[in-house]
Amino acid sequence: MEPLYVGAHWSPAGWVAVAFDDGTASVHDEIGELWAAVGERAVQLLVDVPIGLVEEGDPERPPDRLARDLLGDQAETIVTQPVREATRKRRYPAAQRVMARKTDTDLSEPAFAASEPIAAVDELLAEVPEARETIGAAHPELCFRAFAGEPLDHPRETAGGYAERLRVLAEFDHDAPPTVQSAAEAVAGAPVRIEDVLDAAALAYTARPGPGELRTLPAEPTTDPTGLPMRLFYRSETPLESATHR
């Protein structure tokens, strides 16, 4: 069997996954379901939720701070993540109370909205230790930023933003537009937006060997209390460096 390099974007419809060797796409209700489908063959599975969580104190993870510095107008897509205990709460007021008690800061509603998939990935990595060698975190906007070599101009939700990101992928791999189109057709039966497919494709291109090197932000990550490295993967010829960290 050929090895797989997979990018998975979490959406309200589930996990949208694009897998290379062939660019096939699928949608999975749970991260465990996705892992069961690809785990035996996957060399790298990149997911767009944070791995390595703060438990108390300063809630700002180093990779998120660095990524925000690099993204220009898209910096607002990087939110301060909930602490580990808060990700287990299913109601916003309860999660907000945990965040205040553990960090003395507020928890944003966008951050809380991702709590369930964050907790699911965290629990999978605790229960299936061998998955730690394969599953890594990436942020689509950081991946696009690395491919483009500069910050992007338009938000992903706009027509201009979609065109800009597709153009960036096409410059990285001229087969990207038909690959994204085929992936979108493969998941047409699910309530998945085209930008969800595009984000999953960006993560899959990051995971798959190709131009540039697979790098992490920061280059030498720290670990959380459970030993998980706090980092974001990206692919580029040279390391990304923000103006404030030169």
N, C-alpha and C positions, 0 to 999 in steps of 0.2 A: 504494500500500500504506500502511496505517495504521502510524504509528510504534509501537514496543514499549517498554514499561517493565518490566524483568524483575528478579525476585528469585530467587536460586539458593542453596539450602542444601545443603552437602555432607553426605552420610550414607554409611554402609557400602554402601548399595545404589546409590550414584552421586549425581549432582547432581540434586536435585529443584528444578525451575524452575516458577515461576508467572509468567505474562506478561499484562500488560494492554496491549492494548486490551480484551480480553474475559475475562481471568482463566483462560485455559487453562493446563493443567499438563502437564509431561512429565518424564521421567527420562533422564539422559544419563550414559554411563559415564565420559566424559572432559570436561574443561572445553573442550578444543578442539572437541569434537563439539557442545557447547552453543553455542560461539561461531559455528561454521559454520551452525548452525540459525537464530540470531537476529541475528548481527552486522550484516547489511546493514540491518536495520530498527530495531535497538535504539538508542534515545536514551540510555538509562541501564540498565546491568546491574550490580546490586549482588550481591556474593558474600560469604558469611560466613566468609572466611578473610582473614588480614591481608595487606595490600599495603604494600610499603615495609618492608624487613627490616634489622635490625641485623646488622653483620658481625663486630664485636668490641667489647669494653668493656662498659659498662652494657647489659644485655640488655632492660631495661624500656623499651618504646616509649611515648612521651608519650600517644597516644590510649588505650592500655590502662590506664595509670595513672589518667587522668582518668575513664574509663568505670567503673573499679572504685570510685572515690569516689562515683559517682552511683547505683550499683545496689543499695545496701543489702544485704538478705539474699541477693541474687543475685550479689554481687560475685565469688563463687568461680567463676562461669562464665567470668571473664576470666583466662586463664592467661598466664604469661610465655612469649613465643613463642621458638621455636628460631632461632638465628642462621642466616644464609643457607646456609652450608656444611652445617650439621647437617640442614637440610631435605632434602639430597640423599642422606643415609644411610638405608639400608633396614633397618638393625638398630639396636635401641635402644642397646646398649652402644657402638657406633661413634658414634652421634649424641651420646651422653652424653660421650664423650671429647672430641669437637669442642667441645661447649658448655663443658666445663671448661677446655679450652685457650684458647678465645677469650674467655671471660667470667669464668672462675673461679667459676662458679655451676653448680648442678645443672639438668638438664633433666627436667621432670616427664613421666610417662608420658602423661597427657592431651595435653600439648603435642606430644609425639612422634607421637601417634596421628594428628594432623592434618598431619604433615610432607609427606606425598605430595601432597595437594591444594594445600597452600601452595606447594610447589615447582612444581607444574604451572601454577598461575596466574602465578607469578613468571616462569617460562620463556615462557609465552604472551605476556606483556607485553614481554618482551625481544625475542621473535621477530616480534611483530606490533605495531609501535609505534603504529599507528592505534587499537588497542584501548585504549590508555591514556586516550583521551578519553571512552571509554564505560564501562569497567569500574571500579568502585569497591568499597571494602570497607565492610561494615556488620556490626554484631553484633545478632542478633535481640533480645537482652535490652535493649540500648540503644534499639532501635527501639520496643519495647513500652513502655519507660520514658518515652520522649519522647511517645508517644501518650497514655499514662496521666496524665502530669504528675506522677507520684510513683513511688517504687520499688514493685515488685510484691511480694506477700506469699508466694506459693507457688512451689516449683520447677516447671519446665515438665513434668517427667516424671510428675507426679501428676495425678489427676483434677481436683483443685482448681486446679492450675496451668494446665491446659488450659482450664478454664472461665473462669478469670480472664483469660487472654490473648485468648480468643475474645470475651469481653465488652468488653475494651479495643478490639479491632478494630471491634466492632459500634458502639461509641460514636463511633469515628472515621468509619465508613462503615456505614450501616444494612444495606447489601447484603453485608457481609463474611461473615456466617454461611453464606448459600447459596453465595457464591463459594468459600469454603473447602471446603464439602461437594462442590461440583462438581469442584473441583481434586482432592480425595481420590478421587472416583469415576474421574477420568480416569487416575489412576496406580494403580488398584487391582490391576492385574496385576503390579506390582513389589513387592518386599518393603520397602515404605516405611511408616513409622509416621505416624500422624495429626499428631503434633507436628512432624515434619519438614515436612509440607505447611504447617502453620500458620506455622512459621518462614520458609519461602519466601514465603508470602503477606505476612507482615509486611515483608519486604524489598521485595517488589513494590509494596506500598502506599507505602513510603518513597520508592521511585524514581519512582512516578507522580505527576504534578502533582495537588495536592489542597490540603486545608486546611493552613495553615502553610507554612513555607519549607524547602527542602532545605538543611541546614546540615552543618557538619563539626565534629568534635571531634579536635583543637583547631581553633578558627576560622582560625588561621593556621598550618598544619602545616609542619613541617620535612620535608626529603627525605632519602631514604637515599642511599648512594653511587652508585646507578644513576639517581638523579633521580626516583624514585617518591615521591610524598607519603605520609607516614605519618599517616593520618587515618581516622576512622570517620564515615560518613554517618548522619544521622537527620533526621526531619521534625518541626518544631514551630513554634508561633506565636512563641515567644521562645527565645533560646539557653539550653541547659541549663547550670546552674551548681551545682557541689557546694558544700556548706557549708564545706569546707576551702579553697575558692578564691574566696570572696566578698570 
